[in-house]
Amino acid sequence: MSFFTQISAPKNHPSSFRLGIIAGFLVYSAFAFLDFFMLPSHYIFAWKIRFLLVGPSLIIPLILSYYTIFQRILGFLTYFLLVIAQLGIFLMIFVSFPYENAYHDYYVGLLLVILWAAFIFKMDFKLLISFVIITWLIYIYHVIFNQGMLSHGFKSNQFSIFINNIFFLVSMSSVAVIGSYLIDEYYRKLNKEKENLILALEKAEESDQTKTNFLSTMSHEIRTPLNAIIGFSDIMVNELKEPENQKMISAINRQAYQLLTILTSILNYTEIQSKQDLGKFELLSMQQFQMQMDRLFIYHKNSMNKQNILFEINIHEDMRHTSLNVPIDNFLELLNVLLENAVKFSTDGLIAIHLKPIHNNGIILSIYDEGLGLSEDYSEDIFDSFYQLERGHSRKYGGIGLGLTFAKKIVTMLDGDIWYKRNQKKGTTFHIHIPQCVKFT
């Protein structure tokens, strides 16, 4: 990795970067109060350093961080503003007189910037080491050559202050360096885990796509001979007169239709899994809606031989002269799944569809039945792929557990919600909320 690439790679998110700058500016500015006491002869100079040099140097990266084009060099900007902050402190130390407290004590400012670099801005470990060493060398050079520390002798008070300052500066800088190393290790492990998760996700998606492609291909391939079986068995049911033969061919015909239903469920499932949107939205009038629901109910009632079930549709008065703006094919298939389940798990009683408006031109569509009923303990589980209420080979009710998964996917893609409630007496009511789909005609 090149030096510029390394220095430009930020660990901070832009929002964290801005927060660090704002906090640093406030702390750096707050020390202006101390300048009056620590630099009684040079406090005006110190204020110029703080507010005319360092202040703008902090504000400019803050402004640039709001522009995407500069966010890739936040690491470089961080290093730049930290160098400026250290330079400002050095200038205050350099101009101070021996009788001013800043002459010996403002080295603490150097230490604060190092700690800020390590823990607030999370400077790269190697860069922090170079930053610390350069700070040490400049400070030692200043004390030895500008302040003339050696001329005072090793037993002088000035030398003991120097040793104390250096010891404190080195020890606290070492803490910052160790902390920076631990932060780097944390990010290294975090990035490694992130890469492993991304790789695992890619493999899972690839496996899921392979499964989807397999199901889709096999469903299409099986439907071709199945259509021939259904077509010929339809003809034979009408032409065979012998009761025994008609009974056998009727069984073949009925099971072929059942297999077609399963294949259709698989195809719907695989197609909806690969879709990013539901395609074209069209207007479905209330008359068309009612006609389609009647047709679907009659089909399921006859195919399952459930002649004792009653059916009704209740459309709220406010929706009589409206249309639904929906992807019609997917919307009707969604309702077909729920209506088929209502018929499948009912032997008699009533199945009712209720349609009413809700705020923001949305609808609540409810499908009520008086059948077997769902326990509310199932919660969201029933919307999982291949979920079955019954287990094993002795199941009374058919199906492969994809219908409600398909329904959930459609409703989610319509920005809606689907849920169910167990009826007080018996049966279940499924509710669907679809927002902003009502059009007045």
C-alpha positions as CSV (number, residue, x, y, z in Angstrom):
1,M,0.0,0.0,0.0
2,S,1.4,3.4,-1.0
3,F,1.9,6.1,1.6
4,F,-0.8,8.3,0.1
5,T,-3.2,5.4,-0.1
6,Q,-2.5,4.6,3.5
7,I,-2.8,8.1,4.7
8,S,-6.0,8.6,2.7
9,A,-7.8,5.6,4.1
10,P,-10.1,6.8,7.0
11,K,-11.4,4.6,9.7
12,N,-14.0,7.2,10.6
13,H,-17.4,7.6,9.0
14,P,-17.9,11.2,7.8
15,S,-20.3,11.9,10.7
16,S,-17.7,10.7,13.2
17,F,-15.1,12.7,11.5
18,R,-17.2,15.9,11.8
19,L,-18.0,15.2,15.4
20,G,-14.3,14.8,16.2
21,I,-13.5,18.1,14.5
22,I,-16.3,20.0,16.3
23,A,-15.3,18.6,19.7
24,G,-11.6,19.3,18.9
25,F,-12.4,22.9,17.9
26,L,-14.4,23.5,21.1
27,V,-11.6,22.0,23.3
28,Y,-8.9,23.9,21.4
29,S,-10.8,27.1,21.7
30,A,-11.6,26.6,25.4
31,F,-7.9,26.7,26.1
32,A,-7.9,30.3,25.0
33,F,-9.0,31.1,28.5
34,L,-5.8,29.6,29.9
35,D,-3.7,31.6,27.5
36,F,-4.4,34.8,29.4
37,F,-2.8,33.2,32.5
38,M,-0.2,31.0,30.9
39,L,1.0,33.5,28.3
40,P,0.4,36.9,29.9
41,S,2.8,38.6,27.5
42,H,1.7,36.6,24.4
43,Y,-1.9,35.7,24.9
44,I,-3.0,37.9,21.9
45,F,-0.5,35.9,19.7
46,A,-1.9,32.6,21.1
47,W,-5.4,33.7,20.3
48,K,-4.4,34.5,16.7
49,I,-2.9,31.0,16.5
50,R,-6.0,29.4,17.8
51,F,-8.6,31.4,15.8
52,L,-6.8,32.5,12.7
53,L,-4.6,29.5,12.0
54,V,-5.9,26.4,13.7
55,G,-9.6,27.3,13.6
56,P,-9.9,27.7,9.8
57,S,-7.7,24.6,9.4
58,L,-10.3,22.6,11.3
59,I,-13.4,24.2,9.7
60,I,-12.2,23.6,6.1
61,P,-12.0,19.8,6.4
62,L,-15.4,19.9,8.2
63,I,-17.0,21.6,5.2
64,L,-15.2,19.3,2.7
65,S,-16.5,16.2,4.5
66,Y,-20.0,17.0,3.3
67,Y,-18.9,16.6,-0.3
68,T,-18.7,13.0,-1.6
69,I,-15.7,13.8,-3.8
70,F,-13.6,14.6,-0.7
71,Q,-14.8,11.8,1.6
72,R,-12.2,9.4,0.2
73,I,-9.4,11.6,1.5
74,L,-10.7,12.1,5.1
75,G,-7.7,10.2,6.4
76,F,-5.4,12.7,4.7
77,L,-7.5,15.6,6.0
78,T,-7.3,14.2,9.5
79,Y,-3.5,14.0,9.4
80,F,-3.4,17.6,8.0
81,L,-5.5,19.1,10.8
82,L,-3.6,17.3,13.5
83,V,-0.3,18.5,12.2
84,I,-1.7,22.1,12.1
85,A,-3.0,21.7,15.7
86,Q,0.5,20.5,16.9
87,L,2.2,23.3,14.9
88,G,0.0,25.9,16.7
89,I,1.0,24.5,20.1
90,F,4.7,24.5,19.1
91,L,4.4,28.2,18.0
92,M,3.0,29.1,21.5
93,I,5.8,27.2,23.2
94,F,8.5,28.8,21.0
95,V,7.4,32.4,21.6
96,S,6.8,32.1,25.4
97,F,9.2,33.7,27.8
98,P,10.9,31.7,30.6
99,Y,8.7,33.5,33.2
100,E,5.5,32.4,31.5
101,N,4.0,29.1,32.6
102,A,3.5,28.0,29.0
103,Y,7.3,27.9,28.6
104,H,7.4,24.6,30.5
105,D,3.8,23.4,30.8
106,Y,2.2,23.7,27.3
107,Y,3.8,20.4,26.3
108,V,0.6,19.0,27.7
109,G,-1.2,20.4,24.6
110,L,1.1,18.3,22.4
111,L,0.1,15.2,24.4
112,L,-3.7,16.0,24.1
113,V,-3.4,16.2,20.3
114,I,-1.6,12.8,20.2
115,L,-4.4,11.3,22.3
116,W,-7.0,12.9,20.1
117,A,-5.2,11.4,17.0
118,A,-5.2,7.9,18.6
119,F,-8.6,7.6,20.1
120,I,-10.9,10.2,18.5
121,F,-9.6,10.2,14.9
122,K,-8.3,6.7,15.1
123,M,-5.1,7.5,13.2
124,D,-3.4,4.5,11.5
125,F,-0.9,2.8,13.9
126,K,2.2,3.4,11.7
127,L,1.3,7.0,11.0
128,L,0.7,7.6,14.7
129,I,4.1,6.3,15.5
130,S,5.7,8.7,13.0
131,F,3.5,11.5,14.3
132,V,4.6,10.8,17.9
133,I,8.3,10.5,17.1
134,I,8.3,13.8,15.1
135,T,6.5,15.5,18.0
136,W,9.2,14.2,20.5
137,L,12.1,15.3,18.3
138,I,10.8,18.8,17.8
139,Y,10.1,19.2,21.5
140,I,13.5,17.9,22.5
141,Y,15.2,20.1,19.9
142,H,13.4,23.1,21.2
143,V,14.2,22.4,24.9
144,I,17.9,21.7,24.3
145,F,18.8,24.3,21.7
146,N,16.2,27.1,22.0
147,Q,15.7,27.0,25.8
148,G,19.4,26.1,26.4
149,M,18.5,23.4,28.9
150,L,22.1,21.9,28.8
151,S,23.6,25.2,29.9
152,H,21.8,25.0,33.2
153,G,23.4,21.6,34.1
154,F,22.0,18.2,34.9
155,K,21.3,19.2,38.6
156,S,19.3,22.3,37.7
157,N,15.6,22.8,38.2
158,Q,15.2,23.2,34.4
159,F,16.7,19.8,33.7
160,S,14.4,18.1,36.2
161,I,11.4,19.8,34.6
162,F,12.6,18.6,31.2
163,I,13.0,15.0,32.4
164,N,9.6,15.1,34.0
165,N,8.0,16.5,30.8
166,I,9.7,14.0,28.6
167,F,8.9,11.1,30.9
168,F,5.2,12.1,30.9
169,L,5.1,12.8,27.2
170,V,6.7,9.4,26.3
171,S,4.6,7.4,28.8
172,M,1.3,8.9,27.7
173,S,2.3,8.7,24.0
174,S,3.1,5.1,24.5
175,V,-0.4,4.5,25.9
176,A,-1.8,6.3,22.8
177,V,0.3,4.1,20.5
178,I,-0.7,0.9,22.2
179,G,-4.4,2.0,22.0
180,S,-4.0,2.8,18.3
181,Y,-2.5,-0.7,17.8
182,L,-5.4,-2.3,19.6
183,I,-7.9,-0.3,17.5
184,D,-6.1,-1.3,14.3
185,E,-6.3,-5.0,15.4
186,Y,-10.0,-4.6,16.1
187,Y,-10.7,-3.1,12.7
188,R,-8.5,-5.7,11.0
189,K,-10.5,-8.5,12.6
190,L,-13.8,-6.7,12.0
191,N,-12.9,-6.3,8.3
192,K,-11.9,-10.0,8.1
193,E,-15.2,-11.0,9.6
194,K,-17.0,-8.7,7.2
195,E,-15.2,-10.2,4.2
196,N,-16.1,-13.7,5.5
197,L,-19.8,-12.7,5.9
198,I,-19.9,-11.2,2.4
199,L,-18.3,-14.4,1.0
200,A,-20.8,-16.6,2.9
201,L,-23.7,-14.4,1.7
202,E,-22.5,-14.6,-1.9
203,K,-22.3,-18.4,-1.7
204,A,-25.7,-18.6,0.0
205,E,-27.2,-16.3,-2.8
206,E,-25.5,-18.4,-5.4
207,S,-26.9,-21.6,-3.9
208,D,-30.3,-20.1,-3.6
209,Q,-30.2,-19.0,-7.2
210,T,-29.1,-22.5,-8.3
211,K,-32.1,-24.0,-6.3
212,T,-34.4,-21.4,-7.9
213,N,-33.2,-22.2,-11.4
214,F,-33.5,-25.9,-10.8
215,L,-37.1,-25.6,-9.5
216,S,-38.1,-23.3,-12.4
217,T,-36.5,-25.6,-15.0
218,M,-38.0,-28.8,-13.6
219,S,-41.4,-27.2,-13.2
220,H,-41.4,-26.2,-16.8
221,E,-40.2,-29.6,-18.0
222,I,-42.8,-31.5,-16.0
223,R,-45.6,-29.2,-17.1
224,T,-45.1,-30.2,-20.7
225,P,-46.0,-33.9,-20.4
226,L,-48.5,-33.0,-17.6
227,N,-50.5,-30.8,-19.9
228,A,-50.8,-33.7,-22.3
229,I,-52.1,-36.0,-19.5
230,I,-54.6,-33.4,-18.4
231,G,-55.8,-32.8,-21.9
232,F,-56.3,-36.5,-22.8
233,S,-57.8,-37.3,-19.4
234,D,-60.3,-34.4,-19.9
235,I,-61.4,-35.9,-23.2
236,M,-61.6,-39.4,-21.7
237,V,-63.7,-38.3,-18.7
238,N,-66.4,-37.1,-21.1
239,E,-66.2,-40.0,-23.5
240,L,-65.8,-43.1,-21.4
241,K,-69.2,-44.5,-20.3
242,E,-68.2,-47.5,-18.2
243,P,-68.5,-46.5,-14.5
244,E,-65.3,-48.4,-13.5
245,N,-63.2,-46.9,-16.3
246,Q,-64.6,-43.4,-15.7
247,K,-63.8,-43.7,-12.0
248,M,-60.1,-44.5,-12.8
249,I,-59.7,-41.8,-15.4
250,S,-61.4,-39.3,-13.1
251,A,-58.8,-40.2,-10.4
252,I,-56.0,-39.6,-12.9
253,N,-57.5,-36.4,-14.0
254,R,-58.0,-35.1,-10.5
255,Q,-54.4,-36.0,-9.4
256,A,-53.0,-34.4,-12.6
257,Y,-54.8,-31.1,-11.7
258,Q,-53.4,-31.4,-8.2
259,L,-49.9,-31.8,-9.6
260,L,-50.5,-28.9,-11.9
261,T,-51.4,-26.8,-8.8
262,I,-48.2,-27.8,-7.1
263,L,-46.1,-26.9,-10.2
264,T,-47.9,-23.6,-10.5
265,S,-47.0,-22.8,-6.9
266,I,-43.4,-23.6,-7.5
267,L,-43.3,-21.5,-10.6
268,N,-44.9,-18.6,-8.9
269,Y,-42.5,-18.9,-6.0
270,T,-39.3,-19.1,-8.2
271,E,-40.5,-16.2,-10.4
272,I,-41.3,-13.9,-7.5
273,Q,-38.0,-14.7,-5.8
274,S,-36.1,-13.3,-8.8
275,K,-38.2,-10.2,-9.3
276,Q,-37.1,-6.8,-8.3
277,D,-40.5,-5.2,-9.0
278,L,-44.0,-6.4,-9.9
279,G,-44.1,-4.7,-13.3
280,K,-47.0,-2.7,-14.7
281,F,-49.7,-1.4,-12.4
282,E,-53.3,-1.4,-13.9
283,L,-56.7,-0.4,-12.7
284,L,-59.0,-3.2,-11.4
285,S,-62.5,-2.0,-11.0
286,M,-64.8,-3.2,-8.2
287,Q,-67.0,-5.1,-10.7
288,Q,-63.9,-6.9,-12.1
289,F,-62.7,-7.6,-8.6
290,Q,-66.0,-9.1,-7.6
291,M,-66.3,-11.2,-10.7
292,Q,-62.7,-12.6,-10.3
293,M,-63.3,-13.5,-6.7
294,D,-66.6,-15.3,-7.6
295,R,-64.8,-17.2,-10.3
296,L,-61.9,-18.3,-8.1
297,F,-64.2,-19.4,-5.3
298,I,-66.3,-21.5,-7.7
299,Y,-63.2,-23.1,-9.1
300,H,-61.8,-24.1,-5.7
301,K,-65.2,-25.2,-4.4
302,N,-65.7,-27.5,-7.3
303,S,-62.1,-28.8,-7.5
304,M,-62.1,-29.7,-3.8
305,N,-65.8,-30.8,-3.8
306,K,-66.7,-28.4,-1.0
307,Q,-70.3,-27.9,-1.9
308,N,-71.5,-26.9,1.7
309,I,-69.4,-23.7,1.9
310,L,-71.1,-20.3,1.4
311,F,-69.4,-17.3,-0.1
312,E,-70.0,-13.6,0.1
313,I,-68.1,-10.4,-0.8
314,N,-68.6,-7.2,1.2
315,I,-67.2,-4.0,-0.4
316,H,-67.4,-0.8,1.7
317,E,-69.9,1.7,0.3
318,D,-67.1,4.3,-0.1
319,M,-65.3,2.0,-2.5
320,R,-68.2,1.2,-4.9
321,H,-67.0,3.7,-7.5
322,T,-63.3,3.2,-7.2
323,S,-60.6,1.0,-8.8
324,L,-57.5,-0.6,-7.4
325,N,-54.2,0.4,-9.0
326,V,-52.3,-2.9,-8.7
327,P,-50.2,-5.4,-10.7
328,I,-53.4,-7.3,-11.5
329,D,-52.0,-10.8,-12.2
330,N,-49.9,-10.8,-9.0
331,F,-52.6,-9.3,-7.0
332,L,-55.2,-11.9,-8.1
333,E,-52.7,-14.7,-7.5
334,L,-52.1,-13.4,-4.0
335,L,-55.9,-13.5,-3.3
336,N,-56.1,-16.9,-5.0
337,V,-53.6,-18.3,-2.5
338,L,-55.6,-17.1,0.5
339,L,-59.0,-18.1,-1.0
340,E,-57.7,-21.5,-1.8
341,N,-56.4,-22.0,1.7
342,A,-59.8,-20.8,3.1
343,V,-61.6,-23.4,1.0
344,K,-59.1,-26.2,1.7
345,F,-59.3,-25.9,5.5
346,S,-63.1,-25.5,5.6
347,T,-65.8,-28.2,5.3
348,D,-68.8,-25.9,5.7
349,G,-69.8,-22.5,7.0
350,L,-69.0,-19.1,5.4
351,I,-66.1,-17.7,3.6
352,A,-66.3,-13.9,3.2
353,I,-64.1,-11.2,1.6
354,H,-64.3,-7.8,3.2
355,L,-62.8,-4.7,1.4
356,K,-62.7,-1.3,3.1
357,P,-60.7,1.9,2.7
358,I,-58.0,3.1,5.1
359,H,-56.0,6.4,5.3
360,N,-53.8,7.6,2.5
361,N,-56.0,5.8,-0.2
362,G,-55.0,2.4,1.1
363,I,-57.2,-0.7,1.6
364,I,-57.7,-3.4,4.2
365,L,-58.7,-6.6,2.5
366,S,-59.8,-9.4,4.9
367,I,-60.6,-13.1,4.0
368,Y,-62.7,-14.7,6.7
369,D,-63.4,-18.4,7.0
370,E,-65.0,-20.8,9.5
371,G,-62.7,-23.7,8.9
372,L,-59.9,-25.4,10.8
373,G,-58.4,-22.2,12.2
374,L,-54.8,-21.3,12.9
375,S,-53.3,-21.0,16.3
376,E,-51.7,-17.6,16.9
377,D,-48.7,-19.5,18.2
378,Y,-47.6,-20.0,14.6
379,S,-47.0,-16.2,14.3
380,E,-44.8,-15.4,11.3
381,D,-43.7,-19.0,10.9
382,I,-46.5,-19.8,8.5
383,F,-45.0,-17.3,5.9
384,D,-41.8,-19.3,5.8
385,S,-40.9,-21.3,2.7
386,F,-42.2,-24.9,2.8
387,Y,-43.7,-24.4,6.2
388,Q,-46.4,-27.1,6.9
389,L,-49.0,-27.0,9.7
390,E,-49.0,-30.8,9.5
391,R,-45.8,-33.0,9.5
392,G,-45.1,-36.4,8.2
393,H,-46.7,-38.6,5.4
394,S,-50.1,-38.9,7.0
395,R,-51.0,-35.3,6.4
396,K,-54.7,-34.7,5.7
397,Y,-54.3,-31.5,3.7
398,G,-52.1,-31.2,0.6
399,G,-49.8,-28.4,-0.5
400,I,-46.1,-27.8,-0.3
401,G,-46.1,-24.7,1.9
402,L,-45.2,-22.0,-0.7
403,G,-48.5,-20.2,-1.0
404,L,-48.3,-17.9,2.0
405,T,-44.6,-17.3,1.3
406,F,-45.6,-16.1,-2.2
407,A,-48.4,-14.0,-0.7
408,K,-46.1,-12.4,1.9
409,K,-43.5,-11.5,-0.9
410,I,-46.2,-9.9,-3.1
411,V,-47.6,-7.8,-0.2
412,T,-44.1,-6.7,0.9
413,M,-43.3,-5.6,-2.7
414,L,-46.5,-3.6,-2.6
415,D,-45.2,-1.9,0.6
416,G,-48.0,-3.5,2.5
417,D,-48.4,-5.9,5.4
418,I,-50.2,-9.3,5.9
419,W,-51.2,-10.9,9.2
420,Y,-53.9,-13.2,10.6
421,K,-56.2,-13.5,13.6
422,R,-57.9,-16.6,14.9
423,N,-61.7,-16.0,14.9
424,Q,-63.5,-15.9,18.2
425,K,-65.7,-18.9,17.4
426,K,-63.8,-20.8,14.7
427,G,-61.7,-20.3,11.7
428,T,-59.2,-17.6,10.7
429,T,-59.2,-14.2,9.1
430,F,-56.3,-13.0,7.0
431,H,-55.8,-9.3,6.7
432,I,-53.9,-7.5,4.0
433,H,-53.0,-3.8,4.1
434,I,-52.0,-2.2,0.8
435,P,-51.3,1.6,0.9
436,Q,-52.0,4.2,-1.8
437,C,-53.8,1.9,-4.3
438,V,-57.3,3.3,-4.4
439,K,-58.2,5.4,-7.5
440,F,-61.6,7.2,-7.7
441,T,-63.4,6.8,-11.0
